[in-house]
């Protein structure tokens, strides 16, 4: 009976996590559509300090969609292991990328399509090999888990590392090193997920008619969640403001998810009873998602499709064989003539410099 109930909860958590990704991914598209519509009307844009989007129903639809996604994500932690729910958050990026290519006419290049495919495959592998966490049904059991020496040591280290990064490393290197601010919001995020997990149990008990509001742990978890989320938002916004989004997003996903997996393994002992093939499968799925997210973001501005793949391969072959393009080849392909002439000139210039010829200058 307990095993059947656990499987039932796992399926509910999985559906909620996937629904959350769909809602959150779709919310970006709805908001963007609303902002583009305002831009066409000539309204002051949000980036310039305008607030005309508050009168746009598409923007509000996107906000409601994001709210629904966050609620579903919050609820998913109450039913499924954090090891499953957190990595599946990457699907919101995938949903957003696919929908933007259809509704915003944004091009999804070959790297992006491969990245989407890898993210789907990685998520599927993680679902198949997802661990089963220890049953925690009440706040008293959660309180016992939080008092475990292993978790106390982990939480203490997270707080100490975060304080050092915030007050010592951040002021000196935060503007130049991308890892400083991202590490702060990632490791703090591991504690916020634990708080969400505990509050999810509290809500389930509340619906069961138990006096949850009188339990001090409920308020401790709520206060801790507010502090953790505020810190996360603050330092993630700093990272996004200073560094390129295409670099921040995959790095944040990797460090945040790794921190959550570590915290969840210590707190709920999710890996204790896993078979070796399931452990390998879980890590393989996670690494596959990482590669997919990296391809989706790092090369999103590169215009690369299957149509120009043979041309790229032909150029690579020429470079590998050490052959120089002849003038005849250049003028035989009109669309490549300017590029070829540039290559010839640069080659001649390089040769002249190596020979010490002043004419190259």
Number of C-alpha atoms within 10 A of each C-alpha: 6 8 8 9 10 17 15 14 17 23 15 16 25 22 16 23 30 21 20 29 25 22 24 28 27 25 26 23 21 25 22 18 19 21 21 16 16 18 15 8 9 9 15 15 15 13 7 7 8 11 13 14 21 11 11 16 13 20 22 17 16 23 18 16 22 23 16 18 25 18 14 21 27 21 23 30 27 24 24 27 25 29 27 26 26 20 26 26 21 23 24 23 21 24 19 19 25 20 17 21 13 11 12 15 9 12 15 23 19 20 21 27 18 17 24 25 17 22 30 20 17 25 23 16 20 27 20 13 20 25 24 20 22 15 11 17 14 15 20 12 14 21 14 10 18 18 13 12 12 13 18 15 11 15 18 11 13 17 15 11 15 22 14 12 19 17 10 12 15 20 11 13 14 20 15 11 15 19 17 21 27 25 22 26 25 26 25 25 24 24 24 22 22 23 21 22 24 25 25 20 23 25 17 17 16 13 10 10 9 14 11 20 12 9 13 10 18 21 14 12 20 16 12 17 21 13 13 21 16 14 16 22 13 14 21 20 15 15 25 17 11 14 15 12 14 18 15 20 19 22 20 20 21 19 20 23 26 19 21 24 21 16 24 23 19 20 22 21 17 20 20 13 13 16 12 10 9 18 17 14 19 24 16 17 25 25 16 22 31 23 18 26 27 23 22 28 20 18 17 18 13 12 12 16 13 9 9 10 11 10 11 12 11 11 11 12 12 13 12 9 8 9 9 12 15 12 12 9 12 18 14 11 11 11 10 12 16 13 11 20 16 11 15 17 12 13 13 13 16 14 13 15 14 10 10 10 12 8 8 15 7
